[in-house]
Amino acid sequence: MTHINVLDPGASPLDYYGFELRRFREAAGLTQRQLGEIVYCTGSLVGQIETARKLPTQEFSERVDAALGTDGLLSRLLGLVLRSQLPAWFQQVAELEARATEICTFHTHLVHGLLQTEAYARAVLGAMDRSRLDDRTTVRLARQRILGKETPPVLRAIVSEAALRQEIGGPEVMRGQLARLLSCENEPLVNIQVLQFAAGTHAGLQGPFDVFRFASDPAIVYTEGYGVGHPTANPETVKDCSLRYDHLQAAALSIKDSAELIRRTMEERYGEQHP
């Protein structure tokens, strides 16, 4: 007789997802293998997700919802599941991203996580730790789901020129990442500006930071260090960082000129023309 792990649906969002997946599958009279055949995966994968040993994906959730008639339950749960897999210190930030109406970011040496490609995110996350790299990459990319919401936030991203030239993951990865930035050129809710080396002394020399603004709550500033995040709603800090961001926007290239610099960097450093 096959041993069946008994999940506590209250233990975590991932356990709850697995519990509901099993409940719906058994109600439909399907084995794990049969469900796997319907949704184009192995029965083993279904079992791993049911026992909270493997993270589900968007595609898996949508296919199972359709196959089992769950009225989109698993797809709705997925965001909560993936957010719960973020490092504990970062989970609050992901919640801020999900609630914000406007996100203003300034980064000096990396492309912000909301704009990273899969290959770039994988290279960044695997720099010092390659354990569970597939799952950790999936979780990071899941944060980008907020950009596809019915009412997405406005994302303003100021990127240092260093982030365009620092070769993360190799030329192919960088080509893809710069192409991703260029794909936002005509998206009115995603504004990318590049702060050139030529800007010299600027208002962001103390380091990267994010400003989150909300429909009815006070704005929050977020900074981070190694393995720790610092969100604050202190009015003086918010005022200071908002002013700094205004100065950084003024010092950075326009959206159009930033796209041209990104395009030129692709051609000069990574040998590819981008229309």
Kinemage of the C-alpha trace (Angstrom):
@kinemage 1
@onewidth
@group {chain A} dominant
@subgroup {mainchain}
@vectorlist {calphas} color= white
{ca met a 1} P 0.000 0.000 0.000
{ca thr a 2} L 1.386 3.390 -1.015
{ca his a 3} L 2.095 5.718 1.870
{ca ile a 4} L 0.304 9.041 1.459
{ca asn a 5} L 1.756 12.055 3.189
{ca val a 6} L -0.813 13.854 5.299
{ca leu a 7} L -0.520 17.596 4.824
{ca asp a 8} L -1.599 20.216 7.304
{ca pro a 9} L -3.270 22.818 5.051
{ca gly a 10} L -2.646 25.461 7.695
{ca ala a 11} L 1.107 24.893 7.812
{ca ser a 12} L 1.924 27.139 4.847
{ca pro a 13} L 0.433 28.420 1.588
{ca leu a 14} L 2.383 25.695 -0.252
{ca asp a 15} L 0.861 22.984 1.966
{ca tyr a 16} L -2.604 24.469 1.445
{ca tyr a 17} L -2.090 24.434 -2.335
{ca gly a 18} L -1.023 20.765 -2.242
{ca phe a 19} L -3.954 19.858 0.017
{ca glu a 20} L -6.456 21.497 -2.334
{ca leu a 21} L -4.850 19.986 -5.426
{ca arg a 22} L -5.161 16.484 -3.931
{ca arg a 23} L -8.722 17.142 -2.766
{ca phe a 24} L -9.880 18.268 -6.199
{ca arg a 25} L -8.020 15.452 -7.973
{ca glu a 26} L -9.525 12.759 -5.756
{ca ala a 27} L -12.987 14.299 -6.104
{ca ala a 28} L -12.574 13.946 -9.866
{ca gly a 29} L -11.655 10.271 -9.454
{ca leu a 30} L -8.216 10.681 -11.027
{ca thr a 31} L -4.869 9.205 -10.059
{ca gln a 32} L -1.789 11.377 -10.056
{ca arg a 33} L -0.673 9.732 -13.280
{ca gln a 34} L -4.026 10.319 -14.978
{ca leu a 35} L -4.056 13.984 -14.015
{ca gly a 36} L -0.474 14.312 -15.194
{ca glu a 37} L -1.429 12.946 -18.604
{ca ile a 38} L -4.251 15.478 -18.866
{ca val a 39} L -2.091 18.485 -17.970
{ca tyr a 40} L 1.039 17.279 -19.830
{ca cys a 41} L 3.329 16.428 -16.925
{ca thr a 42} L 4.339 13.335 -14.983
{ca gly a 43} L 2.340 11.796 -12.175
{ca ser a 44} L 5.471 12.126 -10.079
{ca leu a 45} L 5.395 15.908 -10.483
{ca val a 46} L 1.742 16.000 -9.444
{ca gly a 47} L 2.676 13.977 -6.360
{ca gln a 48} L 5.576 16.258 -5.477
{ca ile a 49} L 3.342 19.324 -5.668
{ca glu a 50} L 0.609 17.613 -3.651
{ca thr a 51} L 3.115 16.861 -0.881
{ca ala a 52} L 4.621 20.381 -0.903
{ca arg a 53} L 7.996 19.151 -2.178
{ca lys a 54} L 7.834 21.043 -5.469
{ca leu a 55} L 6.628 24.518 -6.353
{ca pro a 56} L 3.742 24.769 -8.824
{ca thr a 57} L 4.003 27.048 -11.833
{ca gln a 58} L 1.522 29.389 -13.507
{ca glu a 59} L 1.139 27.024 -16.454
{ca phe a 60} L 0.550 24.000 -14.204
{ca ser a 61} L -2.004 25.876 -12.098
{ca glu a 62} L -3.968 27.080 -15.115
{ca arg a 63} L -4.042 23.634 -16.696
{ca val a 64} L -5.162 21.929 -13.501
{ca asp a 65} L -7.826 24.577 -12.885
{ca ala a 66} L -9.187 23.869 -16.366
{ca ala a 67} L -8.932 20.088 -16.013
{ca leu a 68} L -10.543 19.860 -12.565
{ca gly a 69} L -13.021 22.726 -12.855
{ca thr a 70} L -11.705 24.579 -9.805
{ca asp a 71} L -12.932 27.991 -11.013
{ca gly a 72} L -9.359 29.331 -10.995
{ca leu a 73} L -8.680 28.564 -7.328
{ca leu a 74} L -5.144 27.225 -7.799
{ca ser a 75} L -4.151 30.097 -10.086
{ca arg a 76} L -5.374 32.567 -7.473
{ca leu a 77} L -3.444 30.751 -4.753
{ca leu a 78} L -0.218 30.704 -6.750
{ca gly a 79} L 0.817 34.284 -6.000
{ca leu a 80} L 0.465 33.697 -2.265
{ca val a 81} L 2.350 30.398 -2.528
{ca leu a 82} L 5.295 31.872 -4.398
{ca arg a 83} L 5.464 34.962 -2.202
{ca ser a 84} L 5.647 32.738 0.872
{ca gln a 85} L 8.798 31.113 -0.557
{ca leu a 86} L 10.727 34.360 -0.592
{ca pro a 87} L 13.270 34.894 2.191
{ca ala a 88} L 11.397 35.882 5.350
{ca trp a 89} L 13.029 39.302 5.445
{ca phe a 90} L 11.892 40.033 1.872
{ca gln a 91} L 8.275 38.858 2.078
{ca gln a 92} L 7.078 42.214 3.391
{ca val a 93} L 8.687 43.931 0.411
{ca ala a 94} L 6.884 41.639 -2.028
{ca glu a 95} L 3.625 42.549 -0.305
{ca leu a 96} L 4.468 46.238 -0.689
{ca glu a 97} L 5.139 45.687 -4.397
{ca ala a 98} L 1.798 43.914 -4.753
{ca arg a 99} L -0.141 46.750 -3.056
{ca ala a 100} L 1.685 49.764 -4.476
{ca thr a 101} L 0.188 52.055 -7.091
{ca glu a 102} L 3.636 53.470 -7.897
{ca ile a 103} L 7.100 51.957 -7.447
{ca cys a 104} L 10.196 54.124 -7.839
{ca thr a 105} L 13.501 52.244 -7.858
{ca phe a 106} L 17.134 53.261 -8.071
{ca his a 107} L 19.782 50.570 -8.512
{ca thr a 108} L 23.484 51.007 -9.061
{ca his a 109} L 24.848 47.657 -10.214
{ca leu a 110} L 21.912 45.351 -10.986
{ca val a 111} L 18.702 45.456 -12.964
{ca his a 112} L 15.766 45.520 -10.549
{ca gly a 113} L 14.091 42.147 -9.885
{ca leu a 114} L 10.790 43.291 -11.444
{ca leu a 115} L 12.616 43.722 -14.768
{ca gln a 116} L 14.986 40.744 -14.742
{ca thr a 117} L 14.847 37.964 -17.311
{ca glu a 118} L 14.889 34.360 -16.156
{ca ala a 119} L 18.504 33.831 -17.238
{ca tyr a 120} L 19.699 37.041 -15.574
{ca ala a 121} L 17.829 36.284 -12.331
{ca arg a 122} L 19.262 32.780 -12.321
{ca ala a 123} L 22.809 34.122 -12.731
{ca val a 124} L 22.341 36.649 -9.918
{ca leu a 125} L 20.785 34.158 -7.505
{ca gly a 126} L 23.373 31.495 -8.289
{ca ala a 127} L 26.412 33.674 -7.765
{ca met a 128} L 27.072 32.308 -4.257
{ca asp a 129} L 24.407 29.659 -3.730
{ca arg a 130} L 23.091 27.242 -6.357
{ca ser a 131} L 20.832 25.238 -4.046
{ca arg a 132} L 17.169 25.059 -5.162
{ca leu a 133} L 18.103 27.467 -7.940
{ca asp a 134} L 15.129 26.579 -10.158
{ca asp a 135} L 12.634 27.233 -7.370
{ca arg a 136} L 14.349 30.421 -6.209
{ca thr a 137} L 14.372 31.768 -9.771
{ca thr a 138} L 10.683 30.927 -10.208
{ca val a 139} L 9.874 32.734 -6.964
{ca arg a 140} L 11.783 35.861 -7.983
{ca leu a 141} L 10.138 36.028 -11.391
{ca ala a 142} L 6.721 35.540 -9.798
{ca arg a 143} L 7.018 39.046 -8.351
{ca gln a 144} L 6.642 40.338 -11.909
{ca arg a 145} L 3.034 39.118 -11.969
{ca ile a 146} L 2.023 42.484 -10.513
{ca leu a 147} L 2.904 44.128 -13.851
{ca gly a 148} L 0.209 42.039 -15.535
{ca lys a 149} L -2.572 42.905 -13.096
{ca glu a 150} L -5.771 44.513 -14.325
{ca thr a 151} L -4.579 47.707 -12.623
{ca pro a 152} L -0.777 47.433 -12.513
{ca pro a 153} L 1.442 49.896 -10.654
{ca val a 154} L 3.457 52.570 -12.378
{ca leu a 155} L 7.066 51.378 -12.316
{ca arg a 156} L 9.783 54.013 -12.536
{ca ala a 157} L 13.263 52.508 -12.665
{ca ile a 158} L 16.510 54.463 -12.683
{ca val a 159} L 19.366 52.132 -13.609
{ca ser a 160} L 23.022 53.033 -13.356
{ca glu a 161} L 25.029 52.663 -16.551
{ca ala a 162} L 27.148 50.204 -14.555
{ca ala a 163} L 24.238 47.750 -14.530
{ca leu a 164} L 24.221 47.764 -18.342
{ca arg a 165} L 27.939 47.071 -18.570
{ca gln a 166} L 28.439 44.631 -15.700
{ca glu a 167} L 28.374 41.301 -17.541
{ca ile a 168} L 26.105 39.073 -15.468
{ca gly a 169} L 25.864 35.493 -16.743
{ca gly a 170} L 27.759 36.117 -19.991
{ca pro a 171} L 27.077 37.961 -23.258
{ca glu a 172} L 23.993 35.937 -24.214
{ca val a 173} L 22.334 36.576 -20.852
{ca met a 174} L 23.122 40.296 -21.080
{ca arg a 175} L 21.768 40.546 -24.616
{ca gly a 176} L 18.510 39.072 -23.405
{ca gln a 177} L 18.388 41.343 -20.365
{ca leu a 178} L 19.024 44.522 -22.329
{ca ala a 179} L 16.420 43.432 -24.883
{ca arg a 180} L 13.981 43.043 -21.991
{ca leu a 181} L 14.661 46.624 -20.912
{ca leu a 182} L 14.188 47.853 -24.457
{ca ser a 183} L 10.857 46.042 -24.704
{ca cys a 184} L 9.534 48.486 -22.090
{ca glu a 185} L 10.329 51.526 -24.240
{ca asn a 186} L 6.724 52.025 -25.362
{ca glu a 187} L 5.018 50.813 -22.187
{ca pro a 188} L 3.493 53.909 -20.550
{ca leu a 189} L 3.451 52.371 -17.057
{ca val a 190} L 7.099 51.205 -17.094
{ca asn a 191} L 9.577 54.066 -17.330
{ca ile a 192} L 13.277 53.218 -17.484
{ca gln a 193} L 15.978 55.870 -17.232
{ca val a 194} L 19.731 55.346 -17.256
{ca leu a 195} L 22.027 57.333 -14.994
{ca gln a 196} L 25.232 57.696 -16.989
{ca phe a 197} L 28.741 57.616 -15.590
{ca ala a 198} L 29.010 61.153 -16.976
{ca ala a 199} L 26.446 62.337 -14.411
{ca gly a 200} L 29.302 62.412 -11.892
{ca thr a 201} L 28.280 63.268 -8.320
{ca his a 202} L 24.598 62.494 -7.855
{ca ala a 203} L 21.883 62.181 -5.208
{ca gly a 204} L 22.083 58.380 -5.026
{ca leu a 205} L 25.684 57.981 -3.909
{ca gln a 206} L 24.560 56.552 -0.561
{ca gly a 207} L 23.175 53.507 -2.351
{ca pro a 208} L 20.102 51.916 -3.966
{ca phe a 209} L 16.604 52.470 -2.604
{ca asp a 210} L 12.947 52.007 -3.519
{ca val a 211} L 9.964 54.244 -2.806
{ca phe a 212} L 6.514 52.631 -2.675
{ca arg a 213} L 3.404 54.805 -2.967
{ca phe a 214} L -0.150 53.652 -2.283
{ca ala a 215} L -3.679 54.794 -2.980
{ca ser a 216} L -4.516 55.620 0.648
{ca asp a 217} L -1.530 54.644 2.835
{ca pro a 218} L 1.662 56.613 3.565
{ca ala a 219} L 4.617 56.061 1.246
{ca ile a 220} L 7.355 53.631 2.324
{ca val a 221} L 11.073 53.697 1.578
{ca tyr a 222} L 12.963 50.419 1.316
{ca thr a 223} L 16.702 49.791 1.466
{ca glu a 224} L 18.546 46.527 1.999
{ca gly a 225} L 21.864 45.008 2.967
{ca tyr a 226} L 23.184 41.446 3.017
{ca gly a 227} L 20.252 39.261 4.017
{ca val a 228} L 18.266 42.065 5.632
{ca gly a 229} L 15.728 44.647 4.464
{ca his a 230} L 14.801 48.015 5.965
{ca pro a 231} L 11.321 49.320 5.087
{ca thr a 232} L 10.339 52.573 6.815
{ca ala a 233} L 7.429 54.998 6.711
{ca asn a 234} L 9.346 57.634 8.679
{ca pro a 235} L 8.127 60.927 7.130
{ca glu a 236} L 11.589 62.514 7.132
{ca thr a 237} L 13.171 59.508 5.423
{ca val a 238} L 10.383 59.350 2.834
{ca lys a 239} L 10.711 63.083 2.174
{ca asp a 240} L 14.494 62.835 1.821
{ca cys a 241} L 14.427 59.837 -0.531
{ca ser a 242} L 11.592 61.300 -2.613
{ca leu a 243} L 13.668 64.448 -3.105
{ca arg a 244} L 16.718 62.353 -3.955
{ca tyr a 245} L 14.669 60.458 -6.513
{ca asp a 246} L 13.531 63.711 -8.131
{ca his a 247} L 17.181 64.778 -8.459
{ca leu a 248} L 18.157 61.370 -9.881
{ca gln a 249} L 15.401 61.570 -12.485
{ca ala a 250} L 16.622 65.010 -13.494
{ca ala a 251} L 20.238 63.799 -13.748
{ca ala a 252} L 19.379 60.630 -15.706
{ca leu a 253} L 18.819 60.407 -19.443
{ca ser a 254} L 15.283 60.777 -20.761
{ca ile a 255} L 13.318 57.590 -21.420
{ca lys a 256} L 13.994 57.908 -25.164
{ca asp a 257} L 17.714 58.626 -24.764
{ca ser a 258} L 18.020 55.843 -22.192
{ca ala a 259} L 16.610 53.349 -24.703
{ca glu a 260} L 19.112 54.589 -27.260
{ca leu a 261} L 21.997 54.067 -24.817
{ca ile a 262} L 20.775 50.563 -24.002
{ca arg a 263} L 20.515 49.797 -27.711
{ca arg a 264} L 24.012 51.160 -28.342
{ca thr a 265} L 25.423 49.152 -25.442
{ca met a 266} L 23.956 45.974 -26.934
{ca glu a 267} L 25.638 46.696 -30.239
{ca glu a 268} L 29.017 47.752 -28.865
{ca arg a 269} L 29.470 45.258 -26.028
{ca tyr a 270} L 27.369 42.278 -26.996
{ca gly a 271} L 27.445 42.450 -30.784
{ca glu a 272} L 23.778 42.671 -31.542
{ca gln a 273} L 21.616 45.292 -33.196
{ca his a 274} L 18.158 45.814 -31.774
{ca pro a 275} L 15.473 47.591 -33.798
